[in-house]
Amino acid sequence: MESAFIIPNKGAMVRDPNTKEPLPIHGKTVTLLGTEGRYWRRRIRDKAVKIGSPSVAPEIKKSKDKREFKRNKGE
Protein backbone atom coordinates (compact mmCIF):
# COMPACT_ATOMS: atom_id res chain seq x y z
CA MET A 1 0.00 0.00 0.00
CA GLU A 2 1.59 3.23 -1.16
CA SER A 3 -1.07 5.66 0.04
CA ALA A 4 -4.06 5.71 2.34
CA PHE A 5 -6.98 7.94 3.17
CA ILE A 6 -6.68 8.83 6.84
CA ILE A 7 -9.14 10.46 9.22
CA PRO A 8 -8.23 11.90 12.63
CA ASN A 9 -9.82 10.07 15.56
CA LYS A 10 -12.26 11.99 17.70
CA GLY A 11 -10.45 14.37 20.03
CA ALA A 12 -7.09 14.01 18.26
CA MET A 13 -5.43 16.99 16.61
CA VAL A 14 -2.78 15.76 14.18
CA ARG A 15 -0.64 18.09 12.10
CA ASP A 16 0.51 17.44 8.57
CA PRO A 17 4.33 17.14 8.72
CA ASN A 18 4.78 19.21 5.54
CA THR A 19 2.32 22.05 5.98
CA LYS A 20 2.15 22.02 9.80
CA GLU A 21 -1.62 22.53 9.40
CA PRO A 22 -4.08 20.35 11.34
CA LEU A 23 -5.40 17.33 9.46
CA PRO A 24 -8.91 18.14 8.17
CA ILE A 25 -11.68 16.39 10.11
CA HIS A 26 -13.02 14.97 6.84
CA GLY A 27 -9.63 13.30 6.17
CA LYS A 28 -6.88 13.39 3.58
CA THR A 29 -5.01 11.02 1.27
CA VAL A 30 -1.39 10.63 2.35
CA THR A 31 1.60 8.59 1.24
CA LEU A 32 2.81 5.75 3.41
CA LEU A 33 6.27 5.64 1.81
CA GLY A 34 9.47 7.37 2.85
CA THR A 35 9.96 9.75 5.74
CA GLU A 36 6.45 11.19 5.48
CA GLY A 37 5.03 7.67 5.41
CA ARG A 38 6.90 6.80 8.58
CA TYR A 39 5.22 9.73 10.32
CA TRP A 40 1.73 8.63 9.22
CA ARG A 41 2.34 4.97 10.09
CA ARG A 42 3.28 6.08 13.64
CA ARG A 43 0.07 8.14 13.88
CA ILE A 44 -1.92 5.06 12.76
CA ARG A 45 -0.13 2.85 15.30
CA ASP A 46 -0.72 5.43 18.07
CA LYS A 47 -4.43 5.51 17.10
CA ALA A 48 -4.34 9.26 16.49
CA VAL A 49 -5.70 8.60 12.98
CA LYS A 50 -7.54 5.76 11.32
CA ILE A 51 -7.59 4.49 7.77
CA GLY A 52 -10.94 5.13 6.15
CA SER A 53 -12.47 5.93 2.83
CA PRO A 54 -13.27 9.33 1.41
CA SER A 55 -16.89 10.26 1.85
CA VAL A 56 -18.67 12.57 -0.47
CA ALA A 57 -19.18 15.79 1.41
CA PRO A 58 -22.48 17.47 0.72
CA GLU A 59 -21.99 20.40 -1.58
CA ILE A 60 -23.12 23.78 -0.44
CA LYS A 61 -25.54 25.04 -3.00
CA LYS A 62 -25.49 28.72 -3.69
CA SER A 63 -28.81 30.30 -4.28
CA LYS A 64 -29.28 31.42 -7.85
CA ASP A 65 -32.32 33.37 -6.80
CA LYS A 66 -31.13 36.95 -6.70
CA ARG A 67 -34.06 38.87 -5.40
CA GLU A 68 -33.97 42.57 -5.65
CA PHE A 69 -36.01 44.44 -3.14
CA LYS A 70 -37.71 47.41 -4.71
CA ARG A 71 -39.04 50.30 -2.74
CA ASN A 72 -42.63 51.08 -3.22
CA LYS A 73 -42.74 54.77 -4.06
CA GLY A 74 -46.08 56.32 -3.31
CA GLU A 75 -46.14 58.79 -6.17
TAGIWO-V71085 format. One record per residue. N is the residue number from 0. RES is the residue in three letters. PSI is psi in radians with two decimals (none if undefined). OMEGA is omega in whole degrees, -180 to 180 (999 if undefined). Layout:
n->N res->RES psi->PSI omega->OMEGA
n->N res->RES psi->PSI omega->OMEGA
This chain:
n->0 res->MET psi->2.09 omega->-178
n->1 res->GLU psi->-0.52 omega->179
n->2 res->SER psi->2.86 omega->-180
n->3 res->ALA psi->2.67 omega->174
n->4 res->PHE psi->2.07 omega->-177
n->5 res->ILE psi->2.62 omega->-179
n->6 res->ILE psi->2.33 omega->178
n->7 res->PRO psi->2.46 omega->176
n->8 res->ASN psi->2.74 omega->-178
n->9 res->LYS psi->2.26 omega->179
n->10 res->GLY psi->-0.11 omega->-179
n->11 res->ALA psi->2.35 omega->175
n->12 res->MET psi->1.91 omega->-176
n->13 res->VAL psi->2.32 omega->180
n->14 res->ARG psi->2.54 omega->174
n->15 res->ASP psi->2.27 omega->-176
n->16 res->PRO psi->-0.40 omega->-179
n->17 res->ASN psi->-0.83 omega->-175
n->18 res->THR psi->-0.29 omega->-176
n->19 res->LYS psi->0.16 omega->177
n->20 res->GLU psi->2.61 omega->177
n->21 res->PRO psi->2.53 omega->177
n->22 res->LEU psi->2.29 omega->-180
n->23 res->PRO psi->2.55 omega->-178
n->24 res->ILE psi->-0.37 omega->178
n->25 res->HIS psi->-0.10 omega->175
n->26 res->GLY psi->3.10 omega->-176
n->27 res->LYS psi->2.56 omega->175
n->28 res->THR psi->2.25 omega->-178
n->29 res->VAL psi->2.80 omega->176
n->30 res->THR psi->2.56 omega->177
n->31 res->LEU psi->0.24 omega->180
n->32 res->LEU psi->2.70 omega->175
n->33 res->GLY psi->-2.82 omega->-177
n->34 res->THR psi->-0.76 omega->179
n->35 res->GLU psi->-0.68 omega->178
n->36 res->GLY psi->-0.64 omega->177
n->37 res->ARG psi->-0.73 omega->178
n->38 res->TYR psi->-0.85 omega->-178
n->39 res->TRP psi->-0.63 omega->178
n->40 res->ARG psi->-0.63 omega->175
n->41 res->ARG psi->-0.72 omega->179
n->42 res->ARG psi->-0.63 omega->177
n->43 res->ILE psi->-0.81 omega->-179
n->44 res->ARG psi->-0.65 omega->-180
n->45 res->ASP psi->-0.07 omega->-179
n->46 res->LYS psi->0.51 omega->173
n->47 res->ALA psi->-0.51 omega->176
n->48 res->VAL psi->2.83 omega->176
n->49 res->LYS psi->2.69 omega->178
n->50 res->ILE psi->2.27 omega->-179
n->51 res->GLY psi->-2.77 omega->177
n->52 res->SER psi->2.57 omega->-179
n->53 res->PRO psi->2.33 omega->176
n->54 res->SER psi->2.66 omega->-180
n->55 res->VAL psi->1.99 omega->180
n->56 res->ALA psi->2.42 omega->178
n->57 res->PRO psi->2.34 omega->-179
n->58 res->GLU psi->2.50 omega->177
n->59 res->ILE psi->2.05 omega->-179
n->60 res->LYS psi->2.29 omega->177
n->61 res->LYS psi->2.40 omega->-179
n->62 res->SER psi->2.27 omega->177
n->63 res->LYS psi->-0.10 omega->-179
n->64 res->ASP psi->1.77 omega->-180
n->65 res->LYS psi->1.65 omega->-179
n->66 res->ARG psi->2.34 omega->176
n->67 res->GLU psi->2.22 omega->179
n->68 res->PHE psi->2.11 omega->-179
n->69 res->LYS psi->2.44 omega->176
n->70 res->ARG psi->2.42 omega->177
n->71 res->ASN psi->1.88 omega->-178
n->72 res->LYS psi->2.13 omega->-180
n->73 res->GLY psi->1.21 omega->-180
n->74 res->GLU psi->none omega->999
